[in-house]
Amino acid sequence: MPELFFEDLALDQSAQIARTVSAADVEAFAEVSGDDNPLHLDEAYAATTPFKRRIAHGMLAGAYISAVLGSRLPGPGSVYVSQNLRFRRPVGLGDEVTTTVTVRALDPRRGQVTLATVCSVAGKTVVDGEAVVALPKRGA
C-alpha cells in the first residue's frame, strides 16, 4: 500500500537522503552493473586520468535518485516512467552525496508527477535532471 497517493503531492514538496560513497559501494555497483571501467576500480589507473583518483560511476548517483523516489517521495508504489541526467562533476570515494527530489509538475489525467532531481557534494551539484513518476490515485 503506498504511503502517498497522487492527491497527497503538492508543488515544491521535496525529500532527500544523504549517502557517503565507499569503495565497497563502487565495487558492488561495478559487479551488479558489469561496468568494470578501471577509472572506478583501479587506484593506479585512476591516478593517470584527469580526475587523479577513483571516482564513482555516474549511475550510482542515479541509483540514489531512485532510492529517494522509491522510499521517500513519492515513495512505495511509485513507478519510474523516465529520467534524464546531466553529470556535472565527479563523485569521489568518501564523498557525501545529498540527493534531493522536488515536485515541479502534477498531471492528474495521467497520475504522473515531474520532479527535479539533484545530487550534490559539499553544496555543489554533481548530477541533475528530471524524473517522471507515476503513482496511484486514492481509491483507484
HELIX and SHEET records of a PDB file:
HELIX    1   1 PHE A    6  ASP A    8  5                                   3    
HELIX    2   2 ALA A   23  SER A   33  1                                  11    
HELIX    3   3 PRO A   38  LEU A   41  1                                   4    
HELIX    4   4 GLU A   43  ALA A   47  1                                   5    
HELIX    5   5 GLY A   58  SER A   71  1                                  14    
SHEET    1   A 5 SER A  14  THR A  20  0                                        
SHEET    2   A 5 GLU A  96  ASP A 107 -1                                        
SHEET    3   A 5 GLN A 112  VAL A 121 -1                                        
SHEET    4   A 5 LYS A 124  ALA A 134 -1                                        
SHEET    5   A 5 VAL A  79  PHE A  87 -1                                        
END                                                                             
